[in-house]
Amino acid sequence: MVKIRLKRLGYKKNPTYRIVVINDLQKREGKPICELGHY
């Protein structure tokens, strides 16, 4: 099964996020199947 998750990037106290599709067994920071955008 796959999930849509937010992958955290950026600095401490100044986060940016990428919206990614990832296998639910992998870590949040693992290799995504595809990237949908940013937030």
Helices and strands as residue ranges (DSSP letters): E 2-11, E 14-23, E 34-38
